[in-house]
Amino acid sequence: MGDDTRGRDVVVPDRLYKSVTVFSTLFAVVTVVLGFVSLDVATNSGRAAASEVSVPLVVVGVALIAAGGVVYAFASRFRADGMAKDKDSDDETSDNG
């Protein structure tokens, strides 16, 4: 099981890891915030009646939130050379913390 988990991680040089982390986090935060702003506008801050809600804007908002989450989740697969392994790995003892 430990080999499968580590097989999903992508080990990259330190500089690339930092770039991926910075830009994916920035993209994720911006898209999630824009998604919530879109939902807020579409529902008139939650005060709009169901017939007044802009469905296309709601779809855009939900899509932006989902895109931010997906980018952040995939970016978490990257690891820099020498980063600590997961505590649940089979190759570490259980008394390490």
N, C-alpha and C positions, 0 to 999 in steps of 0.2 A: 504494500500500500504506500509506503514512503517513497518508493521509486516513481510511482504514478504522480504523486504530488509534486515532486521535484522535476518531473518531466514536463510539467506545465509551465514552470518558470523559465524565463529567457534571461540568461546571463549575458550582460553587455558591459562594455567599458564604462568606467566611472563617469566620464564626461557625457556620454550618451544617456546614461541612467538619470543624471541630473536634468538634462534637457527634456527627456520624456516625462519625468516627474513634474517639472515646472509647467510645461506647456499643457500637459493633459489635465493637471489640476486647474490651471487657469481656464482652459476650455470648459471643463466640467462645471466650475463655479459660475462662469458667465452664462452658459446655456441653461443651467438650472434656474438662476435668477431671472433670466429673460423669459423662461417658461412660466414662472410664477407671476411675473408682470403681465404676460399675455393672458393668463387665466384671470388675473385681477381685472384687466381691461374688458375681457370678454363677458365677465359676470357683473360688471359695474361694482366692484368691491364687494361682491356677494349679495348685493341688494336687488339685482335684476330678477324679474319674474322669468319663469322657464321659457316663455315665448320670446323674451327679449335677449336671451343669451346668444352670443355669436358662436355658433358651432364650429365654423372653420378656425376661428381664433382659439377656441378651446383645444381643437385637434393640434394646432401648431404648438400651443403651450405644453400639452402632454408629450408631444413628440420631442420638444426641446429638453424637457426634464428627463425623458427616457434616454435621449442621446447623451446627455451629460453623465448619467449613471453608467451607461455602457462604456463610454470612453474611460471613465475613472476605473471601472472594474477591469477592463482589459489592460490598462496601464499598470495596474497593481501586480501584473505577472512579471514585470521586469525586475531584475536583481542585478546589483553591481558585483563585480568580482570581489570575493572576500566577505560578502555580507553573511551574517549569521544565518544558520539554517533554522527551520521551523522546529520548535520544541517537540512536536509530535513525531518527528522523524525517527525511523528505526535505528539510525546510526548514533544516537545520543542516549546517554543514560538518563534515568528519570530523576536523578538527584542534582540536576544542574540548575535548579531554581524553582 
